[in-house]
Amino acid sequence: MARTKAFEEQQVLVKAQELFWKKGYHATSIADLRDYLKISKSSIYETFGNKEELFLKSLSFYLEGGQESGSTESSENISTSLFLQQFLETAIERAWSDTERKGCFAMNCTAELASHHQAEFSTRVKAILNANFEQFVENWSLYFKDQQTKGSISKEKDPKALSQFLFATLGSINMISRKAQDKQVLTNIAKTALEGILA
């Protein structure tokens, strides 16, 4: 009879993400993961393969569930300006409420692992992050095109460029939140970006 797992894989991915986010990939050992996840080393290897695979799965899980996914599903029946304002305000609140000021998990991964000594692992990390970026841009490009047909975004603007700019704004908020002493700094970034998109 197959043995029933004493844990939910999604819960483990969330916890693993938390630890990798706090410590970074290199500084996190299998022993650290065992203690933090409260599962055995054998369970980690049996379920996820190894530390690299667990990291990649936790990164993918993080991107699928956050603002970085680029989902615009909640934009129905709301003005363009209000939807964008709420999107950026959510980013600010998420970054500012993090007392550890960890920034963005995805951006941290880019900085730490873009030139990882294991080329195959580095390539897989880049592929996940690049796919996420492309999905974000695709989703938001469709949104901006739709808003152009409704007259709330200038047709002179390139929807793809607007989407790339929004992604960069999100990254800036997450990065600067790590060092900013005043939340108003983040609000100013969001306000200026919003004005640029809607102008």
Backbone as a printed PyTorch tensor [residue, N CA C, xyz], in Angstrom:
tensor([[[  0.8450,  -1.1960,   0.0000],
         [  0.0000,   0.0000,   0.0000],
         [  0.8860,   1.2540,   0.0000]],

        [[  0.5370,   2.2080,  -0.8410],
         [  1.3280,   3.4370,  -0.9170],
         [  1.2120,   4.2220,   0.3780]],

        [[  2.3240,   4.7860,   0.8110],
         [  2.3300,   5.5520,   2.0520],
         [  1.7170,   6.9350,   1.8330]],

        [[  0.8270,   7.3490,   2.7180],
         [  0.1900,   8.6580,   2.6300],
         [  1.1410,   9.7320,   3.1550]],

        [[  1.3020,  10.7880,   2.4140],
         [  2.1720,  11.8730,   2.8550],
         [  1.5210,  12.6330,   3.9960]],

        [[  2.3770,  13.0350,   4.9280],
         [  1.8720,  13.7440,   6.1110],
         [  1.9180,  15.2530,   5.9140]],

        [[  1.9790,  15.6880,   4.6630],
         [  2.0390,  17.1210,   4.3940],
         [  1.4430,  17.4250,   3.0290]],

        [[  1.0250,  18.6700,   2.8490],
         [  0.5140,  19.1420,   1.5730],
         [  1.6520,  19.7980,   0.8040]],

        [[  1.8370,  19.3910,  -0.4450],
         [  2.9600,  19.9070,  -1.2240],
         [  2.8980,  21.4260,  -1.3900]],

        [[  1.7060,  21.9690,  -1.5810],
         [  1.5890,  23.4170,  -1.7590],
         [  2.0160,  24.1560,  -0.5010]],

        [[  1.6530,  23.6230,   0.6520],
         [  2.0650,  24.2480,   1.9060],
         [  3.5790,  24.2040,   2.0590]],

        [[  4.1780,  23.1070,   1.6290],
         [  5.6300,  22.9820,   1.6860],
         [  6.2820,  23.9960,   0.7480]],

        [[  5.7030,  24.1770,  -0.4370],
         [  6.2510,  25.1380,  -1.3860],
         [  6.1980,  26.5580,  -0.8300]],

        [[  5.1040,  26.8890,  -0.1560],
         [  4.9760,  28.2120,   0.4580],
         [  6.0490,  28.4120,   1.5200]],

        [[  6.2300,  27.4070,   2.3640],
         [  7.2350,  27.5000,   3.4280],
         [  8.6430,  27.5370,   2.8550]],

        [[  8.9000,  26.7380,   1.8400],
         [ 10.2190,  26.7380,   1.2020],
         [ 10.5070,  28.0960,   0.5790]],

        [[  9.4950,  28.6560,  -0.0630],
         [  9.6350,  29.9930,  -0.6420],
         [ 10.0020,  31.0070,   0.4260]],

        [[  9.3480,  30.9360,   1.5720],
         [  9.6320,  31.8630,   2.6730],
         [ 11.0990,  31.7900,   3.0780]],

        [[ 11.6050,  30.5620,   3.2010],
         [ 12.9850,  30.3910,   3.6540],
         [ 13.9860,  30.8350,   2.6030]],

        [[ 13.7580,  30.4420,   1.3470],
         [ 14.6540,  30.8770,   0.2710],
         [ 14.6380,  32.4030,   0.1520]],

        [[ 13.4700,  32.9850,   0.3650],
         [ 13.3160,  34.4440,   0.2760],
         [ 14.1000,  35.1310,   1.3920]],

        [[ 14.0500,  34.5650,   2.5820],
         [ 14.7550,  35.1560,   3.7160],
         [ 16.2650,  35.0090,   3.6060]],

        [[ 16.7110,  33.8110,   3.2590],
         [ 18.1340,  33.5030,   3.3300],
         [ 18.8570,  33.5410,   1.9840]],

        [[ 18.0990,  33.3940,   0.8900],
         [ 18.7230,  33.2500,  -0.4140],
         [ 18.9620,  31.7850,  -0.7160]],

        [[ 19.1690,  31.4850,  -1.9810],
         [ 19.3360,  30.0860,  -2.3920],
         [ 20.6090,  29.4820,  -1.8060]],

        [[ 21.7230,  30.1770,  -1.9690],
         [ 23.0150,  29.6210,  -1.5620],
         [ 23.1000,  29.3870,  -0.0620]],

        [[ 22.5270,  30.2860,   0.7140],
         [ 22.6570,  30.2060,   2.1730],
         [ 21.6730,  29.2220,   2.8050]],

        [[ 20.7790,  28.6780,   2.0030],
         [ 19.7880,  27.7340,   2.5140],
         [ 20.2580,  26.3020,   2.2510]],

        [[ 20.4250,  25.5470,   3.3000],
         [ 20.8630,  24.1590,   3.1730],
         [ 19.6730,  23.2090,   3.2750]],

        [[ 19.8950,  21.9590,   2.9090],
         [ 18.8560,  20.9460,   3.0640],
         [ 18.4680,  20.8130,   4.5310]],

        [[ 19.4610,  20.9070,   5.4220],
         [ 19.1760,  20.8390,   6.8540],
         [ 18.2870,  22.0010,   7.2870]],

        [[ 18.5390,  23.1950,   6.7340],
         [ 17.6900,  24.3570,   7.0240],
         [ 16.2570,  24.0880,   6.5750]],

        [[ 16.1280,  23.5360,   5.3800],
         [ 14.8090,  23.2360,   4.8340],
         [ 14.0880,  22.1850,   5.6730]],

        [[ 14.8190,  21.1530,   6.0630],
         [ 14.2310,  20.1110,   6.9080],
         [ 13.6630,  20.7070,   8.1930]],

        [[ 14.4490,  21.5700,   8.8390],
         [ 14.0200,  22.1490,  10.1130],
         [ 12.8640,  23.1280,   9.9310]],

        [[ 12.9160,  23.9290,   8.8670],
         [ 11.8960,  24.9570,   8.6590],
         [ 10.5880,  24.3510,   8.1560]],

        [[ 10.7130,  23.3540,   7.2750],
         [  9.5220,  22.7370,   6.7030],
         [  8.9170,  21.6820,   7.6280]],

        [[  9.7540,  21.2260,   8.5790],
         [  9.3220,  20.1930,   9.5170],
         [  8.9370,  18.8990,   8.8090]],

        [[  9.7240,  18.5620,   7.8100],
         [  9.6030,  17.2620,   7.1500],
         [ 11.0130,  16.6860,   7.0230]],

        [[ 11.1100,  15.4080,   6.8340],
         [ 12.4160,  14.7560,   6.7940],
         [ 13.1540,  15.0400,   5.4870]],

        [[ 14.4630,  14.8510,   5.5300],
         [ 15.2580,  15.0020,   4.3070],
         [ 14.7710,  14.0240,   3.2420]],

        [[ 14.4600,  12.8080,   3.6590],
         [ 14.0160,  11.8060,   2.6870],
         [ 12.7210,  12.2360,   2.0070]],

        [[ 11.8430,  12.9010,   2.7530],
         [ 10.5910,  13.3830,   2.1620],
         [ 10.8670,  14.4850,   1.1410]],

        [[ 11.8410,  15.3370,   1.4430],
         [ 12.2150,  16.3920,   0.4990],
         [ 12.7110,  15.7760,  -0.7960]],

        [[ 13.6130,  14.7980,  -0.6750],
         [ 14.1820,  14.1720,  -1.8690],
         [ 13.1420,  13.3450,  -2.6230]],

        [[ 12.2890,  12.6240,  -1.8980],
         [ 11.2820,  11.7820,  -2.5430],
         [ 10.2330,  12.6170,  -3.2740]],

        [[  9.8810,  13.7490,  -2.6950],
         [  8.8020,  14.5640,  -3.2620],
         [  9.2920,  15.5520,  -4.3130]],

        [[ 10.4400,  16.1850,  -4.0410],
         [ 10.8880,  17.2790,  -4.9110],
         [ 12.1850,  16.9880,  -5.6600]],

        [[ 12.8660,  15.9300,  -5.3040],
         [ 14.0890,  15.5700,  -6.0210],
         [ 15.3420,  16.0190,  -5.3060]],

        [[ 15.4980,  17.3280,  -5.1890],
         [ 16.6620,  17.8940,  -4.4980],
         [ 16.3880,  19.3680,  -4.2030]],

        [[ 17.3720,  20.0400,  -3.6420],
         [ 17.2150,  21.4470,  -3.2780],
         [ 16.9270,  22.3150,  -4.5070]],

        [[ 17.6020,  22.0530,  -5.6060],
         [ 17.3950,  22.8510,  -6.8150],
         [ 15.9610,  22.7380,  -7.3130]],

        [[ 15.4510,  21.5060,  -7.3710],
         [ 14.0870,  21.3010,  -7.8620],
         [ 13.0560,  21.9420,  -6.9260]],

        [[ 13.2970,  21.8350,  -5.6300],
         [ 12.3910,  22.4610,  -4.6670],
         [ 12.3920,  23.9710,  -4.8400]],

        [[ 13.5670,  24.5320,  -5.0590],
         [ 13.6620,  25.9760,  -5.2700],
         [ 12.9070,  26.3930,  -6.5290]],

        [[ 13.1210,  25.6890,  -7.6250],
         [ 12.4840,  26.0450,  -8.8870],
         [ 10.9660,  25.9490,  -8.7860]],

        [[ 10.4860,  24.9230,  -8.0920],
         [  9.0380,  24.7710,  -7.9260],
         [  8.4620,  25.8620,  -7.0200]],

        [[  9.2130,  26.2260,  -5.9840],
         [  8.7240,  27.2860,  -5.0890],
         [  8.7330,  28.6340,  -5.7920]],

        [[  9.7050,  28.8620,  -6.6600],
         [  9.7570,  30.1020,  -7.4430],
         [  8.5640,  30.1710,  -8.4020]],

        [[  8.3030,  29.0890,  -9.0960],
         [  7.1660,  29.0480, -10.0220],
         [  5.8530,  29.2650,  -9.2880]],

        [[  5.7260,  28.6460,  -8.1220],
         [  4.5110,  28.7740,  -7.3130],
         [  4.3180,  30.2220,  -6.8710]],

        [[  5.4030,  30.8760,  -6.4870],
         [  5.3560,  32.2850,  -6.0750],
         [  4.8770,  33.1620,  -7.2380]],

        [[  5.4300,  32.9490,  -8.4060],
         [  5.0900,  33.7870,  -9.5600],
         [  3.6490,  33.5720, -10.0160]],

        [[  3.1650,  32.3650,  -9.8770],
         [  1.7910,  32.0680, -10.3060],
         [  0.7540,  32.7590,  -9.4280]],

        [[  1.1150,  33.0130,  -8.1650],
         [  0.1180,  33.5320,  -7.2400],
         [  0.2030,  35.0060,  -6.9320]],

        [[  1.2300,  35.6960,  -7.4020],
         [  1.4260,  37.0950,  -7.0480],
         [  1.0920,  38.0710,  -8.1560]],

        [[  1.3270,  39.3540,  -7.8820],
         [  1.0820,  40.3840,  -8.8930],
         [  1.9500,  40.1760, -10.1210]],

        [[  3.0910,  39.5110,  -9.9230],
         [  4.0150,  39.2940, -11.0230],
         [  3.4240,  38.4160, -12.1170]],

        [[  2.3150,  37.7230, -11.8020],
         [  1.6780,  36.8780, -12.8110],
         [  1.0500,  37.7150, -13.9140]],

        [[  0.7480,  38.9810, -13.5940],
         [  0.1830,  39.8650, -14.6110],
         [ -1.3010,  39.6860, -14.8310]],

        [[ -1.9760,  39.0370, -13.9010],
         [ -3.4140,  38.8270, -14.0610],
         [ -4.1710,  40.1590, -13.9770]],

        [[ -5.1060,  40.3560, -14.9100],
         [ -5.9500,  41.5580, -14.8870],
         [ -7.4260,  41.1660, -14.7450]],

        [[ -7.6790,  39.9740, -14.2160],
         [ -9.0410,  39.4530, -14.1270],
         [ -9.9550,  40.3160, -13.2660]],

        [[ -9.3670,  41.0180, -12.2890],
         [-10.2000,  41.8220, -11.3810],
         [-10.4930,  43.2140, -11.9240]],

        [[-10.2230,  43.4320, -13.2160],
         [-10.3940,  44.7680, -13.7870],
         [-11.8210,  45.0510, -14.2790]],

        [[-12.6790,  44.0440, -14.2150],
         [-14.0530,  44.2220, -14.7030],
         [-14.7940,  45.2730, -13.8870]],

        [[-15.5490,  46.1050, -14.5970],
         [-16.4260,  47.1000, -13.9630],
         [-15.6810,  48.0830, -13.0590]],

        [[-14.4890,  48.4350, -13.4410],
         [-13.7150,  49.4070, -12.6830],
         [-12.9270,  50.2600, -13.6760]],

        [[-12.8000,  51.5420, -13.3900],
         [-12.1150,  52.4410, -14.3200],
         [-10.6340,  52.0880, -14.4280]],

        [[-10.0490,  52.4780, -15.5290],
         [ -8.6290,  52.2020, -15.7540],
         [ -7.7650,  52.8450, -14.6870]],

        [[ -8.0210,  54.0940, -14.3890],
         [ -7.2010,  54.8110, -13.4140],
         [ -7.3040,  54.1780, -12.0270]],

        [[ -8.5130,  53.7900, -11.6360],
         [ -8.7010,  53.1860, -10.3170],
         [ -8.0620,  51.8000, -10.2510]],

        [[ -8.2030,  51.0280, -11.3150],
         [ -7.6180,  49.6800, -11.3400],
         [ -6.0980,  49.7530, -11.2310]],

        [[ -5.4860,  50.6560, -11.9940],
         [ -4.0320,  50.8170, -11.9370],
         [ -3.5920,  51.3370, -10.5780]],

        [[ -4.3570,  52.2700, -10.0440],
         [ -4.0330,  52.8160,  -8.7270],
         [ -4.0730,  51.7080,  -7.6750]],

        [[ -5.1050,  50.8980,  -7.7050],
         [ -5.2310,  49.8100,  -6.7320],
         [ -4.1330,  48.7740,  -6.9150]],

        [[ -3.7610,  48.5190,  -8.1560],
         [ -2.6900,  47.5570,  -8.4420],
         [ -1.3760,  48.0140,  -7.8220]],

        [[ -1.0420,  49.2810,  -8.0180],
         [  0.2120,  49.8090,  -7.4800],
         [  0.1510,  49.9780,  -5.9650]],

        [[ -1.0000,  50.3620,  -5.4510],
         [ -1.1520,  50.4880,  -3.9950],
         [ -0.9900,  49.1310,  -3.3150]],

        [[ -1.4940,  48.0870,  -3.9540],
         [ -1.3320,  46.7360,  -3.4170],
         [  0.1410,  46.3580,  -3.3640]],

        [[  0.8850,  46.7170,  -4.4150],
         [  2.3220,  46.4420,  -4.4530],
         [  3.0470,  47.1710,  -3.3290]],

        [[  2.6610,  48.4200,  -3.1100],
         [  3.2860,  49.2260,  -2.0500],
         [  2.9830,  48.6260,  -0.6770]],

        [[  1.7320,  48.2910,  -0.4440],
         [  1.3440,  47.7500,   0.8620],
         [  2.0370,  46.4270,   1.1300]],

        [[  2.1300,  45.6030,   0.1250],
         [  2.7820,  44.3050,   0.2940],
         [  4.2560,  44.4790,   0.6270]],

        [[  4.9070,  45.3990,  -0.0670],
         [  6.3360,  45.6230,   0.1670],
         [  6.5810,  46.3030,   1.5080]],

        [[  5.7610,  47.2980,   1.8280],
         [  5.9840,  48.0960,   3.0390],
         [  5.6060,  47.3410,   4.3010]],

        [[  4.6330,  46.4610,   4.2130],
         [  4.1830,  45.7180,   5.3900],
         [  5.1310,  44.5820,   5.7610]],

        [[  6.0490,  44.2760,   4.8730],
         [  7.0360,  43.2340,   5.1640],
         [  8.0970,  43.8110,   6.0960]],

        [[  8.0310,  43.4520,   7.3630],
         [  8.9490,  44.0310,   8.3550],
         [ 10.3960,  43.6380,   8.1050]],

        [[ 10.6140,  42.5600,   7.3650],
         [ 11.9820,  42.1360,   7.0630],
         [ 12.5370,  42.8150,   5.8100]],

        [[ 11.6610,  43.5330,   5.1060],
         [ 12.0580,  44.2530,   3.8870],
         [ 12.8730,  43.3570,   2.9390]],

        [[ 12.2560,  42.2530,   2.5580],
         [ 12.9500,  41.2810,   1.7130],
         [ 12.9240,  41.6610,   0.2380]],

        [[ 12.0660,  42.6280,  -0.1280],
         [ 11.9570,  42.9750,  -1.5370],
         [ 11.1500,  41.9400,  -2.2970]],

        [[ 11.4440,  41.7850,  -3.5670],
         [ 10.7260,  40.8440,  -4.4270],
         [ 11.5260,  39.5480,  -4.5500]],

        [[ 10.8810,  38.4220,  -4.2900],
         [ 11.5500,  37.1250,  -4.3710],
         [ 12.1310,  36.9090,  -5.7650]],

        [[ 11.3630,  37.2240,  -6.7900],
         [ 11.8260,  37.0110,  -8.1620],
         [ 13.0450,  37.8750,  -8.4860]],

        [[ 13.0100,  39.1410,  -8.0790],
         [ 14.1460,  40.0250,  -8.3340],
         [ 15.3800,  39.5690,  -7.5610]],

        [[ 15.1650,  39.1050,  -6.3350],
         [ 16.2780,  38.6000,  -5.5470],
         [ 16.9140,  37.3940,  -6.2310]],

        [[ 16.0600,  36.5500,  -6.7960],
         [ 16.5580,  35.3740,  -7.5100],
         [ 17.3790,  35.7790,  -8.7270]],

        [[ 16.8980,  36.7930,  -9.4260],
         [ 17.6230,  37.2790, -10.5980],
         [ 19.0180,  37.7560, -10.2110]],

        [[ 19.0780,  38.5350,  -9.1380],
         [ 20.3600,  39.0870,  -8.6940],
         [ 21.3110,  37.9910,  -8.2160]],

        [[ 20.7760,  36.9940,  -7.5190],
         [ 21.6380,  35.9700,  -6.9270],
         [ 22.0330,  34.8810,  -7.9090]],

        [[ 21.1320,  34.5260,  -8.8150],
         [ 21.3280,  33.2990,  -9.5780],
         [ 21.5180,  33.4900, -11.0810]],

        [[ 21.5050,  34.7250, -11.5440],
         [ 21.6530,  34.9600, -12.9890],
         [ 22.9690,  34.4100, -13.5180]],

        [[ 23.9990,  34.4320, -12.6810],
         [ 25.3200,  33.9400, -13.1160],
         [ 25.7670,  32.7720, -12.2380]],

        [[ 24.8120,  31.9250, -11.8500],
         [ 25.1190,  30.7690, -11.0100],
         [ 26.1550,  29.8840, -11.6980]],

        [[ 27.0440,  29.2750, -10.9110],
         [ 28.1350,  28.4960, -11.4950],
         [ 27.6450,  27.2450, -12.2200]],

        [[ 26.4520,  26.7750, -11.8860],
         [ 25.8750,  25.6600, -12.6100],
         [ 25.0030,  26.2160, -13.7320]],

        [[ 25.5240,  26.1640, -14.9340],
         [ 24.8830,  26.8210, -16.0770],
         [ 23.4660,  26.3180, -16.3170]],

        [[ 23.2400,  25.0150, -16.1780],
         [ 21.9160,  24.4660, -16.4450],
         [ 20.8860,  25.0070, -15.4520]],

        [[ 21.2800,  25.0750, -14.1790],
         [ 20.3780,  25.6030, -13.1530],
         [ 20.0780,  27.0660, -13.4210]],

        [[ 21.1160,  27.8540, -13.7160],
         [ 20.9490,  29.2680, -14.0150],
         [ 20.0120,  29.4640, -15.2040]],

        [[ 20.1680,  28.6350, -16.2210],
         [ 19.3290,  28.7240, -17.4130],
         [ 17.8660,  28.4410, -17.0750]],

        [[ 17.6340,  27.4810, -16.1990],
         [ 16.2570,  27.1440, -15.8160],
         [ 15.6230,  28.2600, -14.9970]],

        [[ 16.4110,  28.8780, -14.1140],
         [ 15.8990,  30.0210, -13.3470],
         [ 15.5320,  31.1570, -14.2910]],

        [[ 16.4300,  31.4660, -15.2140],
         [ 16.1720,  32.5350, -16.1810],
         [ 14.9310,  32.2360, -17.0120]],

        [[ 14.7580,  30.9670, -17.4020],
         [ 13.6150,  30.5870, -18.2320],
         [ 12.3020,  30.8250, -17.4890]],

        [[ 12.2690,  30.4860, -16.2050],
         [ 11.0660,  30.7090, -15.4010],
         [ 10.7700,  32.2000, -15.2910]],

        [[ 11.8090,  32.9910, -14.9970],
         [ 11.6250,  34.4330, -14.8340],
         [ 11.2530,  35.1070, -16.1530]],

        [[ 11.8800,  34.6850, -17.2410],
         [ 11.5790,  35.2670, -18.5550],
         [ 10.1590,  34.9270, -18.9980]],

        [[  9.7490,  33.6930, -18.7400],
         [  8.3860,  33.2820, -19.0980],
         [  7.3670,  34.0990, -18.3120]],

        [[  7.6720,  34.3480, -17.0550],
         [  6.7900,  35.1570, -16.2210],
         [  6.6990,  36.5850, -16.7540]],

        [[  7.8530,  37.1460, -17.1250],
         [  7.8700,  38.5030, -17.6750],
         [  7.0430,  38.5770, -18.9570]],

        [[  7.2240,  37.6060, -19.8310],
         [  6.4940,  37.6100, -21.0900],
         [  4.9930,  37.4690, -20.8550]],

        [[  4.6120,  36.6540, -19.8660],
         [  3.1910,  36.4890, -19.5570],
         [  2.6030,  37.7720, -18.9980]],

        [[  3.3470,  38.4270, -18.1270],
         [  2.9080,  39.7000, -17.5640],
         [  2.6780,  40.7100, -18.6850]],

        [[  3.6390,  40.8320, -19.5700],
         [  3.5410,  41.7960, -20.6710],
         [  2.3750,  41.4520, -21.5990]],

        [[  2.1960,  40.1770, -21.8820],
         [  1.0970,  39.7650, -22.7590],
         [ -0.2540,  40.1060, -22.1350]],

        [[ -0.4220,  39.7660, -20.8480],
         [ -1.6960,  40.0290, -20.1810],
         [ -2.0200,  41.5210, -20.1190]],

        [[ -1.0290,  42.2940, -19.7260],
         [ -1.2630,  43.7260, -19.6000],
         [ -1.3770,  44.4190, -20.9610]],

        [[ -0.7010,  43.9040, -21.9700],
         [ -0.8470,  44.4790, -23.3170],
         [ -2.2880,  44.3460, -23.7950]],

        [[ -2.8820,  43.1870, -23.5430],
         [ -4.2840,  42.9800, -23.9180],
         [ -5.1900,  43.9350, -23.1540]],

        [[ -4.8660,  44.1350, -21.8740],
         [ -5.6650,  45.0550, -21.0630],
         [ -5.5550,  46.4810, -21.6070]],

        [[ -4.3410,  46.9300, -21.8810],
         [ -4.1540,  48.3060, -22.3640],
         [ -4.7820,  48.4980, -23.7450]],

        [[ -4.7160,  47.4790, -24.5990],
         [ -5.3680,  47.5730, -25.9080],
         [ -6.8740,  47.7460, -25.7400]],

        [[ -7.4250,  46.9830, -24.8180],
         [ -8.8640,  47.0740, -24.5570],
         [ -9.2310,  48.4590, -24.0380]],

        [[ -8.4010,  49.0080, -23.1770],
         [ -8.6640,  50.3400, -22.6280],
         [ -8.5190,  51.4180, -23.7070]],

        [[ -7.6590,  51.1780, -24.6800],
         [ -7.5310,  52.1220, -25.7960],
         [ -8.8130,  52.1720, -26.6110]],

        [[ -9.4410,  51.0160, -26.8140],
         [-10.7070,  50.9970, -27.5670],
         [-11.8140,  51.7160, -26.8070]],

        [[-11.6800,  51.7800, -25.4830],
         [-12.6840,  52.4490, -24.6510],
         [-12.3530,  53.9250, -24.4390]],

        [[-11.1840,  54.3410, -24.9180],
         [-10.8150,  55.7440, -24.8520],
         [-10.1360,  56.1810, -23.5630]],

        [[ -9.7950,  55.2560, -22.6740],
         [ -9.1760,  55.6490, -21.4020],
         [ -7.6510,  55.6450, -21.4560]],

        [[ -7.0820,  55.0950, -22.5350],
         [ -5.6380,  55.1160, -22.7590],
         [ -5.4100,  55.6530, -24.1670]],

        [[ -4.4580,  56.5610, -24.2990],
         [ -4.1670,  57.1550, -25.6050],
         [ -3.7580,  56.0840, -26.6180]],

        [[ -4.3210,  56.1540, -27.8240],
         [ -3.9700,  55.2120, -28.8860],
         [ -2.5770,  55.4640, -29.4440]],

        [[ -1.9780,  56.5740, -29.0490],
         [ -0.6130,  56.8660, -29.4850],
         [  0.4220,  56.0630, -28.6820]],

        [[ -0.0170,  55.4970, -27.5830],
         [  0.9000,  54.7340, -26.7320],
         [  0.9550,  53.2770, -27.1710]],

        [[  2.1160,  52.6650, -27.0100],
         [  2.3240,  51.2680, -27.3640],
         [  1.9440,  50.3970, -26.1580]],

        [[  0.9070,  49.5660, -26.2820],
         [  0.4650,  48.7410, -25.1520],
         [  1.5820,  47.8610, -24.5760]],

        [[  2.4210,  47.3330, -25.4470],
         [  3.5130,  46.4810, -24.9680],
         [  4.5120,  47.2920, -24.1570]],

        [[  4.8360,  48.4860, -24.6340],
         [  5.7750,  49.3490, -23.9060],
         [  5.1890,  49.7700, -22.5560]],

        [[  3.8820,  50.0400, -22.5230],
         [  3.2270,  50.3880, -21.2620],
         [  3.3140,  49.2240, -20.2750]],

        [[  3.1310,  48.0200, -20.7840],
         [  3.1860,  46.8330, -19.9390],
         [  4.5870,  46.6170, -19.3840]],

        [[  5.5830,  46.8250, -20.2160],
         [  6.9750,  46.6990, -19.7680],
         [  7.3030,  47.7660, -18.7300]],

        [[  6.7880,  48.9500, -18.9460],
         [  6.9980,  50.0440, -17.9890],
         [  6.3340,  49.7360, -16.6520]],

        [[  5.1430,  49.1590, -16.6930],
         [  4.4400,  48.8040, -15.4590],
         [  5.2140,  47.7260, -14.6910]],

        [[  5.7510,  46.7670, -15.4130],
         [  6.5510,  45.7140, -14.7840],
         [  7.7860,  46.3270, -14.1150]],

        [[  8.4260,  47.2630, -14.8100],
         [  9.6030,  47.9290, -14.2510],
         [  9.2380,  48.7490, -13.0200]],

        [[  8.0630,  49.3710, -13.0460],
         [  7.5900,  50.1360, -11.8840],
         [  7.3810,  49.2310, -10.6870]],

        [[  6.7760,  48.0780, -10.9290],
         [  6.5680,  47.0980,  -9.8660],
         [  7.9100,  46.6770,  -9.2720]],

        [[  8.8890,  46.4480, -10.1400],
         [ 10.2200,  46.0750,  -9.6760],
         [ 10.8780,  47.1700,  -8.8630]],

        [[ 10.7070,  48.4030,  -9.3000],
         [ 11.2940,  49.5440,  -8.5800],
         [ 10.7070,  49.6860,  -7.1870]],

        [[  9.4030,  49.5250,  -7.0800],
         [  8.7420,  49.6140,  -5.7720],
         [  9.3000,  48.5490,  -4.8310]],

        [[  9.4260,  47.3200,  -5.3350],
         [  9.9350,  46.2300,  -4.5080],
         [ 11.3900,  46.4390,  -4.1200]],

        [[ 12.1900,  46.9160,  -5.0490],
         [ 13.6130,  47.0960,  -4.7760],
         [ 13.8550,  48.2530,  -3.7990]],

        [[ 13.2220,  49.3910,  -4.0380],
         [ 13.4500,  50.5750,  -3.2150],
         [ 12.8510,  50.4140,  -1.8230]],

        [[ 11.8220,  49.5790,  -1.7200],
         [ 11.2000,  49.3500,  -0.4070],
         [ 12.1850,  48.7490,   0.5910]],

        [[ 13.2190,  48.1040,   0.0930],
         [ 14.1890,  47.4530,   0.9830],
         [ 15.0160,  48.4710,   1.7680]],

        [[ 15.1570,  49.6710,   1.2070],
         [ 16.0080,  50.6760,   1.8410],
         [ 15.2770,  51.9680,   2.2080]],

        [[ 14.1020,  52.1800,   1.6330],
         [ 13.3830,  53.4420,   1.8480],
         [ 13.0140,  53.6290,   3.3140]],

        [[ 13.1700,  54.8470,   3.8100],
         [ 12.8080,  55.1820,   5.1820],
         [ 11.4040,  55.7660,   5.2740]],

        [[ 10.8740,  56.1620,   4.1250],
         [  9.5800,  56.8290,   4.0950],
         [  8.7160,  56.1730,   3.0170]],

        [[  7.5450,  55.7340,   3.3860],
         [  6.6260,  55.0940,   2.4460],
         [  6.2480,  56.0180,   1.2990]],

        [[  6.3280,  57.3360,   1.5370],
         [  5.9490,  58.3030,   0.5160],
         [  6.8160,  58.1670,  -0.7250]],

        [[  8.0450,  57.6890,  -0.5470],
         [  8.9280,  57.4690,  -1.6950],
         [  8.2780,  56.4970,  -2.6750]],

        [[  7.7030,  55.4270,  -2.1480],
         [  7.0420,  54.4310,  -2.9890],
         [  5.7650,  54.9940,  -3.6090]],

        [[  5.0450,  55.7860,  -2.8230],
         [  3.8270,  56.4150,  -3.3310],
         [  4.1470,  57.3610,  -4.4820]],

        [[  5.2490,  58.0830,  -4.3640],
         [  5.6590,  59.0030,  -5.4340],
         [  5.9920,  58.2540,  -6.7230]],

        [[  6.6480,  57.1110,  -6.5790],
         [  6.9750,  56.2940,  -7.7570],
         [  5.6980,  55.8500,  -8.4510]],

        [[  4.7510,  55.3490,  -7.6680],
         [  3.4840,  54.8760,  -8.2220],
         [  2.6950,  56.0150,  -8.8740]],

        [[  2.6610,  57.1580,  -8.2210],
         [  1.9170,  58.3100,  -8.7340],
         [  2.4930,  58.7850, -10.0650]],

        [[  3.8190,  58.8540, -10.1500],
         [  4.4650,  59.2980, -11.3830],
         [  4.2400,  58.2980, -12.5070]],

        [[  4.3120,  57.0120, -12.1860],
         [  4.0700,  55.9900, -13.1930],
         [  2.6390,  56.0410, -13.7000]],

        [[  1.7020,  56.2100, -12.7870],
         [  0.2890,  56.2860, -13.1540],
         [  0.0200,  57.4800, -14.0660]],

        [[  0.6280,  58.6040, -13.7420],
         [  0.4650,  59.8050, -14.5720],
         [  1.0310,  59.5660, -15.9660]],

        [[  2.1730,  58.8730, -16.0270],
         [  2.7980,  58.6000, -17.3320],
         [  1.9540,  57.6830, -18.2000]],

        [[  1.3470,  56.6880, -17.5810],
         [  0.5230,  55.7410, -18.3460],
         [ -0.7700,  56.3900, -18.8320]],

        [[ -1.3720,  57.1990, -17.9940],
         [ -2.6770,  57.7750, -18.3120],
         [ -2.6120,  59.0810, -19.0920]],

        [[ -1.4310,  59.6610, -19.1800],
         [ -1.2810,  60.9710, -19.8490],
         [ -1.7040,  60.8980, -21.3080]]])
